[in-house]
């Protein structure tokens, strides 16, 4: 049931997964009133740790949830959860909810945040997906107006992702007023006329840690790119496309709405960016970066 989770952290204590319980009146359970992060860890080292933690703290502040742990405490929790035998890569899951209170839509005056964290095996992206790419579909953007916040209220994302799966696709790319925002759990990149295009950061999409790193790497290594609005029509005519996330890393898209992207196989700019990402990841594993 809990796969390879050996223990979890809950409100200051480490315990077995089956023994970790929270109140049925926790606002995370009642309303999805919480913030979370998923952080890969390569060779026991959290990937872009400070960026993930900054986003967590920023989102807590926006939602008015008190910051429950300082950076040093989070680092202690992470170190303990990543201290597991074996060479496998892991991911850290961190979640903070507003806590337990009588059910009311208004924020309670005083609550103690519920803090939950665990680590689990990070499944590698299947080799055939990297070689052949994946299919995606486009769907109307039905979510709220603050998709830049990484909240636990994910029912719309879950529903959209399920529609993609039911259609035999790996992801749903979302379109609002004719423009691409992001995937249900990914950011989107497309290649137009030899240039990489990705939608600019706004309240319409999550500032993905992997997305931002890819932009940083393209800037550093001279890959032509722009952050600009991307229409559905442009996406469908792109020569290449890929999606990014903490768990998918950089994943090529070779079919959109049943039609091939470019020549129907991962293209040269994807290969270039993927290699840059893997090089950076290996530096993290070796402790040369974070």
N, C-alpha and C positions, 0 to 999 in steps of 0.2 A: 504493500500500500504506500509506504513512504520511500520506496526504492532504496537509495543508498544514503538517505539522511540518517546520521548517527545520533545527533542531538540538536536541539534548537535552543535559541536564546529567547526568553520571554520575561519581560519586566524585571531584569536584573538577575535572573537565574538561568542556568543551563540545565536542560532536562531532556528526557527521551521524547521523541515525537508524539507517541501515543498518550503521553501524560501532560502534554501542553494544552491547556484549555483557557478560554476566555469567556467572559460573561456574555450571555445571549443579548444583553442590553448594551454591549459595546457598539458605539456608533459606526465602527467599521463594518459590523455585521448588519446593523439596521439600515444604514444609509450609504455604505461604501465611502464613509467620511474618513479618508486617509490618504497617505502619500507613500510611494514605494520606489525602490530602485532594484535593478538586476545588474550585477557587476561580475563580469568574467574574471577568473583568476587563473593565470598561466604559471605553472611551476610554483604554485602557492602565493603568487604575487598578484594582488588586485590590479586590474587593468584600468588606467585612467581614474584611479581612486579619488583624487582630489576633485576632479570634474564631476564625478558622480555624487560625491558628498556635498559639493557646492549646490548642485541642482536640487538635491534632497532638502537642504536647508532653505534654499530660496523658495521652493514650493511650499514648505511648511509655513514660512513667513507669510506668503501670499494668502494661504488658507487660514491663517490665524491659529495654527496649532503650535503650542509651545515646543521649542527644540528640547527633546528629552535628554540627549547625550551630546557632550562636546566631542571634538575631533579625536582627542586622546582616548576617550571611552569607546568610541566607535572602532578605533584601531585595535583596541584590546579585544573587543567582541569579534571582529573580523579575524584576527590572528588565531583566536581560540577555535573558531568554526572551520578555519582552513587547515588546522593542525590535524590532518588525517593521514593514515598510512597510504602509500602507493603514489605512483607518478601521475595519476590522471588529472586532467584539468577540471576545475570546478567553477561553479558560479555562486555568488552570494546573493541572497534575497534579503532586503531590508524593508521593513514596513512600520509605519507609525500611524496610528489612528488617534482620533480626538479623545477616545477613552469611553468610559462607562457613564451613562447619564439617562435620566428618564427620557422616553421618546418624545422629541419635540424638534420641529424643523429649525428653530433658532439655536445658535451655538449656546451651549451651557456656559454659565458664568465661570465656573471652575471645574476642571476635570484633570485627571492625571493621564497623560497620553499612554496608550498601550504600545509597547515596543516589541517587535517580533523579528527574528532573523534566523536564517539557517543557511547551510551550504549543501550543494548537491552536485552530482557529476554533470559536467558540461558535455553534451553530446556533440561530436564533430559533425560538420556539414557533410552529408553523403557525397562521396567522390563523383557519382554520376550526375548530381546536381551541378557541381562545378564544371564538369566536362560538357554537359548537354544544356544546362540552364533549366529554369523552371517556367511554368505557365502562370499567368496572373489574369484576373479579370478586373474591369473597372466597374465601380458601383457608385451611386450617389452618396455624397457626404451627408450623413444624417446626425452627426454628433454635435455636441454643444460648442459654444464659441470660445472655449478656453482649452483647446487641445494642446497648448504648450505646457500644461500642468500634468504631471505624471501621477494621476490619482488612481485609487483602487476602484473607482466607479467605472468599470470597463464593459458593462453589458452591451453597449452599442458596438464596441470593438469586437467582442466575442461573437455577436450575431453576424457582423460583416465577415469576419474570418470564417465562420461556419458556412456562410453562403458560398465563399470561395471554395472551400473544401468540397461542398456538395456539388460544385461545378467541375471538380477535378483539377482545381488550381491551387497553387501554393500560397497565394496571397490575394487580397483585394486592394487595388489602388483606388483611392477615393477622389471624387471630383465634385467640387462646389462651384456653381455658376460657371461651368465650363473649364475651370482650372484645377489642375492636380494639386492636392494638398500633401498627402502621404499615404502609406499603406495602413492597414488596420493595426499593424505592430511593427512597421518599418518606415524608413525614409526612402525617397525615390530619386534616382539619377537617370538622366537620358543623354544621349550623344546626338547632337544636331550639327551637321557640317563640320565634323571634327572637333567640336567643343562640347565639354561636359556641362549640362544644365541641371540645376537642382532648385526647387522652390525656395525662396528666401525665408528666413525665420520670421515668424509672426505668431499671433495667438491661434492660427489655424493648424499648426503642426508642432509636434514635439521637437525641441532642440536636442536631437539625438546625439549621444556622446560619440558613437561610431560615425554618424553623419559628419559631425564637426571635425573629427580626426581626419576623415577622408578629404574634406575641404582643405584642412591644414596641410596634408601630405601633397595634395595637388599643387597648392601654392608653393610649397617648399621645393618640389622637384619639377616645376615648370610644365605641369599638365594644364593645358588651356581649359578654363572653366569660368562659369558665371553663375551667380545666384540670381535667378529671375523667374517670373511667372512662367508656368509651363502649362499649355492648354492640353486638353485631351487629344485634340487633333495632332498637335506636335508630338505627343507621346506615341501615338499610333504610327507616326511616320519616322520615328527615331531610328537611327542606324544601330544603336545599342541601348540597353537599359539594364540597370541593376538596382537592387534594394539593399539596405543596410540596417543592422540592428546589433545589439550586444551579443546575441546568441547566433544569429545568421552571419555575422561579420559582413562580408561583401559577397552578394549572391547574384549571379547573372540571370536576367529574365530574357527568355528567347521566344515566348509567345504571349501576346496580349489579346484578350477577347477572341481567342482561336486563330489569330493571324500571326505569322512569324515576324519577329523583330529583325530587321536587316536581313542577313543571310540565314537566320534561324539558328545561329550558334553564337556562343560567347565571342565578343569581338576584341580587337587589340587594345583598346583603351581600358576595357574591363581587366584584361590580363595585366596591364601596366599598374592599374590602381590596386588590384588584388595582390600583386607581388609587393608593392610598397607597404600595404597593410600587413602582410605576413612578415616582412622584414621588421617592421615596428613591433609586432607581437613577439617576435623572437628576442628583440632587445629587451622587452619587458620581462620575458621569461628568464633572461640572463641577468636581470637587475640593473640594466643600463638605462632604463626609462621607467615611467610609471603609467 
